[in-house]
Amino acid sequence: MLLERLEVTPDELFAGTGWEIRPEGACKADRCVPLPAASGGRVDVGVLAERLGMALVHDPEHGLWALGPASGGHALMSAELPELTLPDRHGMPFSLSSLRGRKVLLVAWASW
């Protein structure tokens, strides 16, 4: 996406990248990345590029910015952990789904 400025309207962003601005942030299909509140109804492309791992380069001679595609790895498809069943400390099977709706901290340890 070529830009003349680093602040764009939500409609311009959607037309150029497919990312839609919603209350939860920038979204594409089921993926959403939180963004700070838009200033004057405009989206800060620099913040968006940083959060999504998009390349953003400036050509000062022509006064243009180029925003590349999302490089992946920064926006989760969901915040849900897949089903996982492991033995508890007594050897009985324990499923993480039994904790659904609660905040859970997973601590993993390995000797190597």
N, C-alpha and C positions, 0 to 999 in steps of 0.2 A: 504494500500500500504506500503510495507516494503522498507526502503531506507538505503543506507550506507552513504549518504551525503545529505545535505539540499538544494543542487542546482542540478536540473535535466534539461534535455533537454525537449523542448516542446513535442517531440514524446514520451518520457518516461512518462511524466505527463498524456498525453492523454491515453496511453495504461493502466496506472494504475488507473486512476480516471474518464476518459471520458471528462475531462475539456480540451478544446482546446485553445491555445494561439493565439489571433487575435490582430490586431492593437488596438481594443477597450479594450483589457484586456483578462482575463480568461473567456471563454464562454462555456456553455453547453446548447445546443438547443438555445432558444431565450433569455436565461439569461446570462448577462455579468457583470463582476465585474472588475473595473479598477485595474491595477497593475502598479507598477513602471517599467520603462524600464528594460528589461532583461540585465543582466551583462554577456557579452561574449556569448549571445545566450542561457543562462540558466535561469531557473525560480527559484526564492527564495521560497522554499516550506514553510518556516516560515511565510512569508508575506501572501502567499496564504491561509494558514491555519487560520490565524488571520482574514482575510477579509471574508472568507466563513464560519467561525465558525466550522472549522474542528479540531478534537482532534489531537494533535501532541505530542507523547511521545517518550522519549529517553531511550534506554537501553545501558548505558555506558559499561557494562560488555561485551556485544557482539558487540558494535559499530554499533547499528542499531537504526533507527527511524521508528516509525509506524504512518502513516497518516490515520486518520479515515474519514468516509464520511462526507459530508457537513450536518450540523445540521439544515439548513433552517433558514429563517428569515433575512439573510444578503444579498441575491441577489434577486432583484425584477424581476418578470416576464416581466414587461415593466415599462416605466416611464409615461404611459398614464393613466389619471384619467378616470374612467368609466363615462358614461353620467350621469349628475346630473342637475336637474331642480328644482329651488327653487324660492319662491316669492322674488322680490327685495323690496326695502324700500317703494315702492308705491303699493305693492301688485300684480305687474305684473310678470308673469313667466319669469325667466331668466335661460338660459342654459349655462353651462360652455363651451360647444362645440363652442359657438359663439366667444370664445377667442382663439380658436385653432391657434397655430403658434406664440402665444405671451407668454411671461413669466408671470406667475400668482402666486400671493401670497394669500393663503387662511388663514384667521384668524378666529379661532373658539373661542367662549367664552361660558362658562356655569356658572351659579350662585352657583353651589354647589362645 
